[in-house]
Amino acid sequence: MVTVSLCMIVKNESKVLARCLDSVADLVDEIIIVDTGSTDNTKEIAYGFTTSVYDFKWIGDFSAARNFAFSKCSCDYIYSADADEVLDEENRNRFKILKETLDDEIEIVQMYYKNQLENGTVYNFDKELRPKLFKRVRSFKWVERVHETVRELPLVFDSEIEISHMPLNNHASRDYGIFEDMIAKEEVLSPRLFDFYAKELFVSGEKEDFRKAEEYFTEVADSDETNDDMLKSALCIVVKAAYWRKDYLKMYRYAMKDVATTDACSEICFLLGSYYEDQRDYKEAAIWYYNAAFECHSILNIRYEKEYPLQGLVDVYNALGLIEEAKMYENMLQ
């Protein structure tokens, strides 16, 4: 049976840390907890489960903190968990079986991360496979019978374990600060981080967050070097920022850049519907809400192709006095 180190970085997690550790502590062989500056009793709770509690000065870099935490682990594998995660009894059993049967050539085990949409997190889906268990020391192996080479890609196993993500609140404001700092320092956001920033704004961003982000995303949208995926995300942010500022000329100009393509996105269509509803042009609003719900797909927040435009259709058809149509879309919301 392989051994597993539970590895966590925490800060002010007193409300959820014990819940997480109660669900997994007896499944692992070592618990490593790195605190990045808690001002509540997070560390005291951690000491109730392990003596391996370390301080790490927060420098605005999650990777640095996780790398430090990983360096303290000593088991065969490292299970990386966040304090707002929980394993229920069914998945605790799956974890036990995994430990007993895992082939030690496997270098990464993926587990399902669920409850994403319920808790307003940044992801545009409710469940996804995510790497959670990592072999601590990787052994390089030669492969192929002839023209041999060292296998570079890790061996990944997709398990059936489901982790319940149960945050008490989202951490978007913390993330916005990091993104804004990177942009201010002219650091280049990778396509992955760019996508996270755009999604996080569309899931939980407030008007002030969009105001701060608008200039950056406008520059991306205007750049000839921006690829199609990044362009569409940038357009969504620019259009919503301009809509909130009531700069309707800019809103419409950038919206048309998306609508003119063969695969307009639900976010843009919904915002156009919102604009026309604000103007009490309910028939035009209905067209755009319908497009958002039935003719397009979301790229940043799935609610913009589901409940948001459906609710918009309910509202505008009620405003038009078309009660049967409104009731039809209201039934779709159930």
C-alpha positions as CSV (number, residue, x, y, z in Angstrom):
1,M,0.0,0.0,0.0
2,V,1.3,3.5,-0.9
3,T,1.7,6.2,1.8
4,V,0.1,9.6,1.4
5,S,0.9,13.0,2.7
6,L,-2.0,15.4,3.1
7,C,-0.7,18.8,2.1
8,M,-2.6,22.1,2.6
9,I,-2.0,25.8,2.5
10,V,-4.4,27.8,4.7
11,K,-5.2,31.3,5.9
12,N,-8.1,32.2,8.2
13,E,-9.9,28.9,7.6
14,S,-11.2,28.4,11.1
15,K,-14.8,27.9,10.0
16,V,-14.1,25.0,7.6
17,L,-10.7,23.5,8.4
18,A,-11.8,21.0,11.0
19,R,-14.6,19.8,8.7
20,C,-12.1,19.1,6.0
21,L,-9.6,17.4,8.2
22,D,-12.3,15.2,9.9
23,S,-13.2,13.8,6.5
24,V,-9.7,12.8,5.5
25,A,-7.2,12.8,8.4
26,D,-7.6,9.0,9.1
27,L,-7.0,8.2,5.4
28,V,-3.5,9.7,5.2
29,D,-0.2,8.9,6.8
30,E,1.1,12.4,7.3
31,I,-0.5,15.9,7.5
32,I,1.4,19.0,6.4
33,I,-0.3,22.3,6.9
34,V,1.3,25.6,5.9
35,D,-0.2,28.8,7.2
36,T,0.2,32.0,5.2
37,G,-0.8,34.5,7.8
38,S,-3.9,33.6,9.7
39,T,-5.3,36.0,12.2
40,D,-7.9,33.7,13.6
41,N,-7.4,30.3,15.3
42,T,-6.7,28.3,12.1
43,K,-3.3,27.2,13.4
44,E,-4.7,26.0,16.7
45,I,-7.2,23.9,14.8
46,A,-4.4,22.5,12.6
47,Y,-2.3,21.6,15.7
48,G,-5.3,19.5,16.8
49,F,-4.6,17.2,13.9
50,T,-0.8,17.4,13.3
51,T,2.4,18.8,14.7
52,S,3.6,19.6,11.2
53,V,2.3,23.1,11.0
54,Y,4.6,25.7,9.2
55,D,4.5,29.4,8.6
56,F,5.1,30.9,5.1
57,K,5.1,34.6,4.6
58,W,2.5,35.4,1.9
59,I,4.1,37.0,-1.2
60,G,1.0,37.0,-3.4
61,D,2.0,33.7,-5.1
62,F,0.0,30.5,-4.5
63,S,2.6,28.4,-6.4
64,A,5.4,29.5,-4.1
65,A,3.3,28.6,-1.0
66,R,2.3,25.2,-2.5
67,N,5.9,24.4,-3.5
68,F,7.1,25.2,0.0
69,A,4.3,22.9,1.4
70,F,5.2,20.1,-0.9
71,S,8.9,20.4,0.1
72,K,7.8,19.3,3.7
73,C,6.1,16.1,2.6
74,S,7.8,12.7,3.0
75,C,5.3,10.0,1.8
76,D,5.0,8.3,-1.5
77,Y,2.3,10.5,-2.7
78,I,1.0,14.0,-1.9
79,Y,-2.7,14.7,-1.6
80,S,-3.2,18.5,-2.2
81,A,-6.4,19.7,-0.6
82,D,-8.1,23.0,0.2
83,A,-9.8,23.7,3.5
84,D,-13.2,24.0,1.9
85,E,-13.2,20.5,0.5
86,V,-15.0,17.5,2.0
87,L,-14.9,13.8,1.3
88,D,-18.2,12.0,2.1
89,E,-18.4,8.4,3.3
90,E,-18.7,6.9,-0.2
91,N,-15.7,8.8,-1.4
92,R,-13.7,8.1,1.7
93,N,-14.1,4.4,0.9
94,R,-13.0,5.0,-2.7
95,F,-9.9,6.8,-1.3
96,K,-9.1,3.8,0.9
97,I,-9.4,1.4,-2.1
98,L,-7.2,3.7,-4.2
99,K,-4.4,3.6,-1.6
100,E,-4.6,-0.2,-1.4
101,T,-4.6,-0.7,-5.2
102,L,-2.7,2.2,-6.7
103,D,0.1,1.1,-9.1
104,D,3.2,3.0,-8.0
105,E,4.0,3.8,-11.6
106,I,1.1,6.2,-11.6
107,E,2.4,9.8,-11.1
108,I,-0.8,11.8,-11.0
109,V,-4.3,10.8,-9.9
110,Q,-7.2,12.9,-10.9
111,M,-10.4,13.2,-8.8
112,Y,-13.8,14.8,-9.6
113,Y,-14.2,18.3,-8.2
114,K,-17.9,18.9,-7.8
115,N,-20.5,21.5,-6.5
116,Q,-18.8,24.2,-8.5
117,L,-22.0,26.0,-9.8
118,E,-23.8,25.7,-6.4
119,N,-21.1,27.8,-4.7
120,G,-20.4,30.5,-7.2
121,T,-16.9,29.5,-8.1
122,V,-15.1,30.4,-11.2
123,Y,-15.7,27.3,-13.2
124,N,-18.2,27.1,-16.0
125,F,-19.4,23.5,-15.1
126,D,-20.5,21.7,-12.0
127,K,-18.0,18.8,-12.0
128,E,-14.6,18.2,-13.5
129,L,-11.6,16.0,-13.2
130,R,-8.7,17.7,-11.4
131,P,-5.2,16.5,-10.5
132,K,-5.2,16.0,-6.7
133,L,-2.7,13.2,-5.8
134,F,0.9,13.5,-6.9
135,K,3.8,11.1,-6.7
136,R,6.4,12.9,-4.6
137,V,9.5,11.6,-6.3
138,R,9.3,11.0,-10.0
139,S,11.4,8.2,-11.6
140,F,12.4,8.7,-15.2
141,K,11.9,5.6,-17.3
142,W,13.1,4.6,-20.8
143,V,10.4,3.6,-23.2
144,E,10.1,2.1,-26.7
145,R,11.9,-1.1,-27.9
146,V,13.9,0.8,-30.5
147,H,14.8,4.5,-30.8
148,E,14.3,4.5,-27.1
149,T,13.5,7.7,-25.2
150,V,12.8,8.9,-21.7
151,R,9.0,9.1,-21.1
152,E,8.4,12.8,-20.4
153,L,4.6,12.9,-19.9
154,P,3.4,11.8,-16.5
155,L,1.2,8.7,-16.1
156,V,-2.2,10.0,-15.1
157,F,-5.0,7.9,-13.6
158,D,-8.6,9.2,-13.6
159,S,-10.2,8.0,-10.4
160,E,-13.9,7.9,-9.4
161,I,-13.4,9.9,-6.2
162,E,-15.6,12.9,-5.9
163,I,-14.6,15.8,-3.7
164,S,-17.3,18.1,-2.5
165,H,-16.2,21.8,-2.8
166,M,-18.1,23.6,0.0
167,P,-16.8,27.1,0.4
168,L,-18.6,29.5,2.8
169,N,-17.9,32.3,0.4
170,N,-15.8,32.8,-2.8
171,H,-12.3,34.3,-2.9
172,A,-12.7,36.4,-6.0
173,S,-11.7,39.7,-4.4
174,R,-8.4,38.1,-3.3
175,D,-7.7,36.8,-6.8
176,Y,-8.6,40.1,-8.5
177,G,-5.9,41.8,-6.4
178,I,-3.3,39.4,-7.7
179,F,-4.4,39.8,-11.3
180,E,-4.4,43.6,-11.0
181,D,-0.9,43.5,-9.4
182,M,0.4,41.4,-12.3
183,I,-1.1,43.7,-14.9
184,A,0.3,46.8,-13.1
185,K,3.7,45.2,-13.2
186,E,3.3,44.4,-16.9
187,E,3.5,40.6,-16.2
188,V,2.1,38.6,-19.0
189,L,-1.0,36.5,-18.1
190,S,-0.8,33.0,-19.5
191,P,-3.8,32.0,-21.6
192,R,-4.9,29.8,-18.6
193,L,-4.7,32.7,-16.1
194,F,-6.4,35.1,-18.6
195,D,-9.3,32.6,-18.9
196,F,-9.5,32.4,-15.1
197,Y,-9.5,36.2,-14.7
198,A,-12.3,36.6,-17.3
199,K,-14.4,33.8,-15.8
200,E,-14.0,35.0,-12.3
201,L,-15.2,38.5,-13.3
202,F,-18.3,37.1,-15.0
203,V,-19.1,34.8,-12.0
204,S,-18.7,37.2,-9.2
205,G,-17.2,40.5,-10.3
206,E,-18.7,43.8,-9.1
207,K,-18.9,47.1,-11.1
208,E,-15.7,48.3,-9.5
209,D,-13.9,45.1,-10.5
210,F,-15.0,45.5,-14.1
211,R,-13.9,49.2,-14.1
212,K,-10.4,48.2,-13.0
213,A,-10.2,45.4,-15.6
214,E,-11.7,47.3,-18.6
215,E,-8.6,49.0,-19.9
216,Y,-6.6,45.8,-19.9
217,F,-9.3,43.7,-21.6
218,T,-9.9,46.5,-24.1
219,E,-6.2,46.4,-25.1
220,V,-6.4,42.6,-25.5
221,A,-9.5,42.9,-27.6
222,D,-7.8,45.5,-29.8
223,S,-4.6,43.6,-30.3
224,D,-3.9,41.9,-33.6
225,E,-1.9,39.2,-31.7
226,T,-4.9,38.0,-29.6
227,N,-6.2,34.6,-30.5
228,D,-9.9,33.9,-31.1
229,D,-10.6,32.3,-27.7
230,M,-9.0,35.2,-25.8
231,L,-10.7,37.7,-28.1
232,K,-14.1,36.4,-27.3
233,S,-13.4,36.4,-23.5
234,A,-12.0,40.0,-23.7
235,L,-15.1,41.2,-25.7
236,C,-17.4,39.8,-23.0
237,I,-15.6,41.8,-20.3
238,V,-15.4,45.0,-22.3
239,V,-19.1,44.8,-23.3
240,K,-20.2,44.3,-19.7
241,A,-17.9,47.0,-18.3
242,A,-19.2,49.4,-20.9
243,Y,-22.8,48.4,-20.3
244,W,-22.5,49.1,-16.6
245,R,-20.9,52.5,-17.3
246,K,-23.8,53.2,-19.7
247,D,-21.2,53.8,-22.5
248,Y,-23.6,52.2,-25.0
249,L,-21.6,53.2,-28.1
250,K,-18.6,51.2,-26.9
251,M,-20.8,48.4,-25.7
252,Y,-22.5,48.0,-29.0
253,R,-19.3,48.4,-31.0
254,Y,-17.5,45.6,-29.2
255,A,-20.6,43.4,-29.0
256,M,-20.9,43.5,-32.8
257,K,-17.3,42.1,-33.1
258,D,-18.6,39.0,-31.4
259,V,-22.1,38.8,-32.9
260,A,-20.6,39.1,-36.4
261,T,-18.8,35.8,-36.0
262,T,-20.4,32.4,-36.7
263,D,-20.4,31.4,-33.0
264,A,-21.6,34.4,-31.0
265,C,-21.6,33.7,-27.2
266,S,-24.5,33.8,-24.8
267,E,-22.9,36.4,-22.5
268,I,-22.8,39.0,-25.3
269,C,-26.4,38.2,-26.5
270,F,-27.7,38.4,-22.9
271,L,-26.1,41.8,-22.3
272,L,-27.7,43.1,-25.5
273,G,-31.0,41.7,-24.3
274,S,-30.5,43.5,-21.0
275,Y,-29.7,46.8,-22.8
276,Y,-32.9,46.6,-24.9
277,E,-34.9,45.7,-21.9
278,D,-33.6,48.7,-20.1
279,Q,-34.7,50.8,-23.1
280,R,-38.2,49.1,-22.9
281,D,-37.7,47.7,-26.3
282,Y,-39.1,44.4,-25.1
283,K,-39.5,42.8,-28.6
284,E,-35.8,43.4,-29.4
285,A,-34.8,42.3,-25.9
286,A,-36.7,39.0,-26.4
287,I,-34.7,38.3,-29.6
288,W,-31.4,38.6,-27.9
289,Y,-32.5,36.7,-24.8
290,Y,-33.7,33.9,-27.0
291,N,-30.4,33.8,-28.8
292,A,-28.5,33.6,-25.5
293,A,-30.7,30.7,-24.3
294,F,-31.2,28.7,-27.5
295,E,-28.8,29.7,-30.3
296,C,-25.5,30.3,-28.5
297,H,-23.3,28.8,-25.8
298,S,-21.6,30.5,-22.8
299,I,-17.8,30.7,-22.6
300,L,-17.4,32.3,-19.1
301,N,-20.5,31.7,-17.0
302,I,-23.0,28.9,-18.0
303,R,-25.9,30.8,-16.3
304,Y,-25.8,33.3,-19.2
305,E,-27.1,30.5,-21.5
306,K,-29.6,29.1,-19.0
307,E,-31.5,30.7,-16.1
308,Y,-30.4,34.4,-16.8
309,P,-31.8,34.7,-20.4
310,L,-34.8,32.5,-19.5
311,Q,-35.7,34.8,-16.7
312,G,-35.2,37.7,-19.1
313,L,-37.7,36.1,-21.5
314,V,-40.2,35.7,-18.7
315,D,-39.8,39.4,-17.7
316,V,-40.1,40.9,-21.3
317,Y,-43.0,38.7,-22.3
318,N,-44.8,39.7,-19.1
319,A,-44.0,43.3,-19.9
320,L,-45.6,42.8,-23.4
321,G,-48.6,41.2,-21.8
322,L,-47.9,37.9,-23.4
323,I,-48.6,35.8,-20.3
324,E,-48.7,32.4,-22.0
325,E,-45.3,32.9,-23.5
326,A,-43.9,34.2,-20.2
327,K,-45.3,31.1,-18.4
328,M,-43.7,28.8,-21.0
329,Y,-40.2,30.1,-20.2
330,E,-41.0,30.3,-16.5
331,N,-41.7,26.5,-16.6
332,M,-38.2,26.0,-18.2
333,L,-36.7,27.6,-15.2
334,Q,-38.1,24.9,-12.9
